[in-house]
Amino acid sequence: MPVGEPYRTSTLTVWRTLYVERDTMATPILTQEPGPSRIPAGAITAKADLTMTTDRDIHKPGGTDQFSGGAIALYEGETPLKTETVAANTTGTGSRIVVRYPVPATADAFRDLVDDDVANAVTAADMVPVLTLMPTRFLPACVRVDTTKTDLASDSTAPVDDAAVPFKLNVGTDGTDANQTTEKDDLVRANKQAPSSPDFWVAYVLGAFQGRVDKDADPDREDWILGFGGRGLNSGPYALLYRESVRDVVLAPVAGVTTAEANLWALTAVHEIAHEFGLVDKDKGDDGPLMDSVALLTADTQAEVDSLQLNGVGLRKIASVDLYGRN
């Protein structure tokens, strides 16, 4: 069982090293289909007070009220009329947009229908996983974490950390568990370069944009997923971290999240990577405060962030793993 640092000796303790392959999606493409965060233009085919019918089909599932709190620019031909705040939207053929004030009688077109993904302006650099908390959380399990070694591939001395994983607006676009699992697994398998073995551990972590489209916090009141950690059907263990969703829940007025954005991003990384070792969320067991999502979301002081550790149960799970990452 893991023991405290004062009671360890180099001759009696078996130390293991965990390396990390860290990938990041490329620059966001917010008009990417299906379910874009920005629809560049379209026609208005009917109007009724606050509601306009368009010639665009907003994606479903997950697209209902996706643009709530966003904006739409109204036009008469090529002449701009005004920009309105979106209150609601429907999905499917001839999607309707509801705005805060009456639609001008002459409006016949729109441009830049956007949701808050556009305002948040997440970049590829923002999606880089922050792994600063990993060493201290894994050390009590006698695991040293090395996030600096990048020449991990068996057939190459080139760095495996990749900043150009093809961008995907939502991992799990169609909003089903089966679809999400397949998409995640395929995404990881296509980009992971450094598989683990029992004697050479490599955790794979990918900084991504959003999870499945019906759980990406668009609109703010929608359910959300901040990341995923576990084992794929064909890709081995991995973690995905959803940067736009982290930003959404911190900024959303109804989310009740008090953890600072930078802290939540770093905590999400170590929480999801811990899942790779079989640790579970608080509702499924008790592996320590680090695995309690409520605690992660409400750690509003540095002392509370520091207190989010793994307990003895969680540490024993890590210490007992001897086939980590076998593919």
Secondary structure, DSSP 8 states (H G I E B T S, - for coil): ----GGG--TTT---EEEEEEEEEB-S--TT-SSS-SEEEEEEEEEEETTEEEES--B-SSS-TTTTTT-EEEEEETTEEEEEEEEEEE--BTT-EEEESS---TT--EEEEEE-HHHHHT--TTTTS---TTHHHHHGGGTEEEE-S-----TT--S----S-B---S-TTTT--HHHHHHHHHHHHHHH----BBTTBEEEEEEEES-S-GGGB-SSTTS-B--EEEEEETTTEEEEEEEHHHHHHHHH-TTS---S-HHHHHHHHHHHHHHHHTT---GGG--S-GGG-HHHHHT--SHHHHHH----HHHHHHHHH-SSTTB-
